[in-house]
Amino acid sequence: MIALTQAAWAPDIISGLIILNSNVFEQDDIIEISIEGRTIVATVFRTKVFHTEILDLVNNHRIMMRNVKIRDTVIHNLTKFASAKGLREIMP
């Protein structure tokens, strides 16, 4: 059974582990993401192995996205910026 359904859950687990270990965005970061042609400014609420929950700041609702879909979109992290040293730093 696990082998037959692995195409459905394996990509989300791999993407979730990459997101959790890469520090591209973390809990409470403000991000800008394009979903289905709309640009959404949101804060990251929680990242789990299968999905990530973000809170839309404009419309005040929660969005749950598959981690595979997040890795396929462009994400602008508005909380972190590129420093002169080329490192990612958190804004004060």
N, CA, C and O of each residue as an XYZ file, in Angstrom:
368
protein
N       0.817     -1.190      0.000
C       0.000      0.000      0.000
C       0.864      1.260      0.000
O       0.583      2.210     -0.731
N       1.906      1.267      0.812
C       2.783      2.440      0.889
C       3.478      2.671     -0.447
O       3.598      3.810     -0.898
N       3.933      1.600     -1.076
C       4.620      1.742     -2.361
C       3.680      2.249     -3.446
O       4.107      2.991     -4.332
N       2.424      1.867     -3.394
C       1.475      2.284     -4.419
C       1.071      3.751     -4.289
O       0.730      4.385     -5.287
N       1.103      4.294     -3.084
C       0.667      5.671     -2.864
C       1.822      6.660     -2.698
O       1.595      7.839     -2.426
N       3.044      6.189     -2.857
C       4.187      7.068     -2.597
C       4.257      8.253     -3.541
O       4.823      9.281     -3.171
N       3.709      8.158     -4.741
C       3.720      9.295     -5.671
C       2.893     10.460     -5.137
O       3.121     11.606     -5.526
N       1.943     10.185     -4.260
C       1.091     11.245     -3.717
C       1.734     11.959     -2.540
O       1.571     13.172     -2.411
N       2.455     11.258     -1.681
C       2.970     11.872     -0.456
C       4.476     12.089     -0.443
O       4.947     12.956      0.293
N       5.241     11.353     -1.210
C       6.706     11.471     -1.172
C       7.212     12.846     -1.600
O       8.096     13.384     -0.933
N       6.695     13.449     -2.685
C       7.197     14.787     -3.056
C       6.947     15.845     -1.981
O       7.778     16.733     -1.790
N       5.811     15.763     -1.275
C       5.533     16.730     -0.212
C       6.489     16.554      0.961
O       6.929     17.540      1.551
N       6.810     15.331      1.302
C       7.741     15.094      2.410
C       9.121     15.626      2.062
O       9.750     16.305      2.874
N       9.593     15.324      0.862
C      10.914     15.802      0.445
C      10.945     17.325      0.407
O      11.896     17.937      0.893
N       9.914     17.940     -0.165
C       9.850     19.403     -0.221
C       9.745     20.004      1.170
O      10.361     21.034      1.445
N       8.975     19.378      2.051
C       8.852     19.865      3.426
C      10.169     19.840      4.167
O      10.491     20.777      4.897
N      10.933     18.775      3.986
C      12.240     18.690      4.642
C      13.208     19.727      4.091
O      14.010     20.289      4.837
N      13.134     19.983      2.792
C      13.996     21.016      2.195
C      13.628     22.390      2.736
O      14.512     23.173      3.086
N      12.340     22.691      2.809
C      11.900     23.994      3.331
C      12.300     24.161      4.792
O      12.786     25.220      5.188
N      12.097     23.126      5.587
C      12.421     23.216      7.011
C      13.913     23.384      7.262
O      14.303     24.043      8.226
N      14.749     22.804      6.418
C      16.196     22.847      6.644
C      16.911     23.951      5.884
O      18.090     24.191      6.141
N      16.244     24.632      4.958
C      16.928     25.639      4.153
C      16.875     27.038      4.746
O      17.687     27.887      4.377
N      15.943     27.302      5.657
C      15.769     28.623      6.271
C      15.445     29.711      5.254
O      15.758     30.878      5.488
N      14.825     29.355      4.129
C      14.384     30.360      3.163
C      13.320     31.228      3.799
O      13.330     32.450      3.646
N      12.403     30.597      4.511
C      11.453     31.326      5.337
C      11.172     30.498      6.567
O      11.265     29.271      6.550
N      10.827     31.191      7.637
C      10.569     30.549      8.922
C       9.250     31.061      9.468
O       8.615     31.935      8.877
N       8.849     30.517     10.589
C       7.610     30.951     11.231
C       7.692     32.441     11.539
O       8.727     32.932     11.990
N       6.599     33.158     11.293
C       6.442     34.598     11.522
C       7.130     35.479     10.486
O       7.099     36.701     10.631
N       7.750     34.919      9.449
C       8.295     35.729      8.369
C       7.148     36.238      7.504
O       6.131     35.563      7.343
N       7.319     37.425      6.954
C       6.335     37.982      6.026
C       6.836     37.696      4.614
O       7.955     38.055      4.248
N       5.978     37.038      3.829
C       6.363     36.645      2.480
C       5.373     37.204      1.461
O       4.234     37.532      1.791
N       5.831     37.302      0.231
C       4.972     37.659     -0.896
C       5.052     36.490     -1.867
O       6.139     36.115     -2.306
N       3.910     35.918     -2.199
C       3.863     34.708     -3.017
C       2.756     34.848     -4.054
O       1.705     35.427     -3.777
N       2.995     34.321     -5.238
C       1.992     34.343     -6.302
C       1.281     33.000     -6.343
O       1.910     31.957     -6.522
N      -0.036     33.036     -6.177
C      -0.847     31.832     -6.206
C      -1.944     32.032     -7.246
O      -2.778     32.926     -7.105
N      -1.946     31.210     -8.281
C      -2.981     31.237     -9.307
C      -3.194     32.637     -9.880
O      -4.331     33.072    -10.061
N      -2.109     33.331    -10.162
C      -2.195     34.654    -10.762
C      -2.397     35.803     -9.797
O      -2.380     36.961    -10.212
N      -2.588     35.514     -8.517
C      -2.750     36.567     -7.496
C      -1.481     36.682     -6.682
O      -0.817     35.680     -6.414
N      -1.142     37.879     -6.293
C      -0.012     38.085     -5.396
C      -0.559     38.260     -3.992
O      -1.420     39.105     -3.750
N      -0.056     37.459     -3.074
C      -0.541     37.463     -1.700
C       0.605     37.836     -0.763
O       1.696     37.271     -0.850
N       0.353     38.780      0.124
C       1.292     39.105      1.194
C       0.770     38.420      2.440
O      -0.365     38.640      2.863
N       1.623     37.582      3.022
C       1.174     36.758      4.139
C       2.310     36.545      5.126
O       3.478     36.795      4.827
N       1.945     36.087      6.283
C       2.927     35.687      7.280
C       2.905     34.166      7.384
O       1.845     33.546      7.294
N       4.067     33.579      7.572
C       4.168     32.124      7.680
C       3.720     31.728      9.082
O       4.294     32.164     10.079
N       2.699     30.906      9.138
C       2.179     30.467     10.433
C       2.874     29.194     10.899
O       3.337     29.112     12.037
N       2.946     28.209     10.021
C       3.521     26.931     10.423
C       3.956     26.162      9.176
O       3.258     26.165      8.163
N       5.107     25.510      9.257
C       5.560     24.622      8.192
C       5.669     23.225      8.759
O       6.371     22.991      9.743
N       4.972     22.304      8.132
C       5.023     20.903      8.523
C       5.571     20.100      7.355
O       5.897     20.662      6.310
N       5.674     18.802      7.527
C       6.275     17.959      6.503
C       5.450     17.946      5.223
O       6.027     17.964      4.136
N       4.132     17.917      5.310
C       3.286     17.810      4.131
C       2.803     19.148      3.590
O       2.572     19.276      2.388
N       2.646     20.149      4.456
C       2.057     21.413      4.022
C       2.600     22.577      4.840
O       3.224     22.394      5.886
N       2.342     23.780      4.332
C       2.694     25.013      5.031
C       1.435     25.855      5.146
O       0.677     25.993      4.186
N       1.219     26.414      6.329
C       0.072     27.295      6.559
C       0.565     28.733      6.578
O       1.506     29.074      7.295
N      -0.094     29.580      5.767
C       0.228     31.000      5.759
C      -1.039     31.786      6.075
O      -2.150     31.348      5.777
N      -0.852     32.955      6.684
C      -1.974     33.815      7.040
C      -1.974     35.022      6.123
O      -1.061     35.846      6.181
N      -2.986     35.137      5.278
C      -3.130     36.250      4.341
C      -3.376     37.528      5.143
O      -4.353     37.623      5.885
N      -2.491     38.501      4.989
C      -2.596     39.736      5.777
C      -3.658     40.680      5.254
O      -4.212     41.459      6.029
N      -3.962     40.638      3.963
C      -4.944     41.547      3.379
C      -6.359     41.056      3.633
O      -7.205     41.811      4.113
N      -6.621     39.790      3.313
C      -7.973     39.238      3.446
C      -8.228     38.558      4.787
O      -9.346     38.122      5.063
N      -7.202     38.469      5.612
C      -7.319     37.920      6.967
C      -7.901     36.504      6.987
O      -8.870     36.220      7.692
N      -7.283     35.630      6.197
C      -7.678     34.227      6.269
C      -6.457     33.332      6.122
O      -5.398     33.774      5.678
N      -6.615     32.086      6.495
C      -5.535     31.114      6.506
C      -5.533     30.330      5.197
O      -6.585     29.935      4.694
N      -4.329     30.110      4.651
C      -4.162     29.331      3.424
C      -3.229     28.175      3.734
O      -2.151     28.367      4.296
N      -3.648     26.981      3.364
C      -2.815     25.806      3.538
C      -2.351     25.358      2.163
O      -3.172     25.074      1.291
N      -1.027     25.294      1.962
C      -0.463     24.950      0.660
C       0.414     23.718      0.769
O       1.123     23.528      1.757
N       0.359     22.883     -0.261
C       1.267     21.739     -0.333
C       2.688     22.258     -0.499
O       2.906     23.252     -1.192
N       3.647     21.604      0.123
C       5.033     22.038      0.043
C       5.590     21.953     -1.375
O       6.458     22.746     -1.741
N       5.110     21.011     -2.175
C       5.554     20.924     -3.563
C       5.146     22.181     -4.325
O       5.923     22.697     -5.129
N       3.949     22.672     -4.083
C       3.464     23.874     -4.769
C       4.262     25.102     -4.333
O       4.532     25.989     -5.143
N       4.635     25.155     -3.071
C       5.431     26.284     -2.580
C       6.798     26.305     -3.240
O       7.290     27.371     -3.612
N       7.415     25.148     -3.388
C       8.736     25.090     -4.015
C       8.691     25.417     -5.493
O       9.720     25.768     -6.069
N       7.532     25.314     -6.126
C       7.390     25.622     -7.549
C       7.055     27.081     -7.811
O       6.972     27.486     -8.971
N       6.859     27.885     -6.768
C       6.507     29.293     -6.951
C       7.643     30.190     -6.469
O       8.523     29.762     -5.722
N       7.599     31.432     -6.912
C       8.580     32.421     -6.466
C       8.088     33.020     -5.157
O       6.950     33.478     -5.056
N       8.954     33.011     -4.167
C       8.610     33.548     -2.851
C       9.570     34.694     -2.538
O      10.789     34.540     -2.616
N       9.004     35.836     -2.185
C       9.806     36.974     -1.740
C       9.665     37.056     -0.227
O       8.568     37.279      0.286
N      10.763     36.878      0.482
C      10.744     36.987      1.934
C      11.004     38.440      2.293
O      12.116     38.937      2.117
N       9.989     39.117      2.791
C      10.094     40.540      3.107
C      10.695     40.800      4.481
O      10.987     41.946      4.824
N      10.880     39.755      5.261
C      11.466     39.898      6.590
C      12.982     39.875      6.530
O      13.650     40.539      7.323
N      13.521     39.119      5.598
C      14.976     38.995      5.469
C      15.442     39.810      4.276
O      14.690     40.012      3.323
N      16.667     40.273      4.327
C      17.217     41.053      3.229
C      18.652     40.627      2.986
O      19.280     40.016      3.851
N      19.162     40.945      1.829
C      20.546     40.626      1.495
C      21.438     41.722      2.062
O      21.237     42.901      1.770
N      22.404     41.347      2.854
C      23.309     42.331      3.458
C      24.464     42.621      2.509
O      24.591     41.985      1.462
N      25.288     43.564      2.869
C      26.453     43.914      2.060
C      27.444     42.757      2.002
O      28.220     42.659      1.051
N      27.431     41.888      2.993
C      28.336     40.741      3.034
C      27.807     39.578      2.206
O      28.489     38.565      2.052
N      26.593     39.716      1.672
C      26.013     38.644      0.884
C      25.287     37.605      1.717
O      24.871     36.575      1.187
N      25.130     37.847      2.989
C      24.454     36.920      3.870
C      23.024     37.375      4.095
O      22.713     38.558      3.953
N      22.158     36.440      4.444
C      20.779     36.770      4.750
C      20.699     37.152      6.221
O      21.143     36.400      7.089
N      20.137     38.315      6.499
C      19.999     38.793      7.872
C      18.552     39.164      8.145
O      17.807     39.505      7.226
N      18.160     39.098      9.393
C      16.814     39.483      9.795
C      16.795     40.970     10.096
O      17.696     41.495     10.750
N      15.747     41.651      9.607
C      15.609     43.081      9.858
C      15.339     43.317     11.341
O      14.666     42.509     11.980
N      15.854     44.411     11.896
C      15.604     44.695     13.317
C      14.177     45.082     13.590
O      13.818     45.349     14.737
